[in-house]
Amino acid sequence: MKYETISIEKHDRVLLASWNRPEKLNAFNGLFFKEWIELLDTINKDETIGAMVCTGKGKAFSSGADVSEFASASKGDKKVKEYWEKYQPIAFEANRMIGSKPIIGAINGLALGAGLTCTFWFDFNLASTEAKFSMRFSKLGLTPELDSSWLLPKLIGLQRAKEMMLTGNIYSANEALDFGLITKIYKPNNLIDEAIKIANSIAYNPTNTLYTIKEMVFQDMVATSFQEVANRSIDNFADARKSAEHREALLALLEKRKPKFHDIEHMKKIFDRNKK
């Protein structure tokens, strides 16, 4: 995996993906959206990767969309226009993000506009003490994108979400923590190590279980009846109890060892035994 706009490093079962346009404050260009989609597709097929941490190179997490490319597209740059039209609308679409392996945001600096709203689709976010957050759209005569007018109130509550969207103000890491926009704050030098540590604790859990949990959460968020939620909970729990992953977890407890969820040969034996 080699990309121009994203730098990647493997840390055990975690992939660290860093937005890699520090000279542009990691503004998202058309090529980024293309490469982001390719990266997600790749890690979702890679059994050696269980979770991903996203951060930014340099001072910023991301300053949002690279508006300089809008001018390039209007002047006839066909490739730029094609990338924006083809990849930007689907890069952070709901089904793609819900169906991905777990993603943790490690917000190291400025997260502005799309550089913030993309993180609402991550599973949760951590931040550096130097991080800054802003729904800057209103100050630019724009409206929030990436489904953020739906997601943000669910993350931090209706009134705080409207405050962020209507004022366009910049908020500190402490304010973001108080709002519920992030879960923890770390000193800049500790942020990535701590994010990777947390991500690895997720990545060692069964992949299928993690997918199901993520899917359940979003299905329940848009459910139209409590009975629908209850039925899904009952059905998924019943299926999980019959799974090879659950059987392996019980065997590991009995044998006083760590589960081997990601040992392919071992899990195949458990799965075959489960079918009998």
Helices and strands as residue ranges (DSSP letters): E 6-11, E 14-19, G 22-24, H 30-45, E 51-56, E 60-62, H 68-74, H 78-91, H 94-98, E 103-107, E 110-112, H 114-117, G 118-121, E 124-128, E 132-134, G 136-140, H 148-156, H 158-167, E 170-172, H 173-179, E 184-186, H 191-203, H 207-221, H 226-241, H 244-254, H 264-275
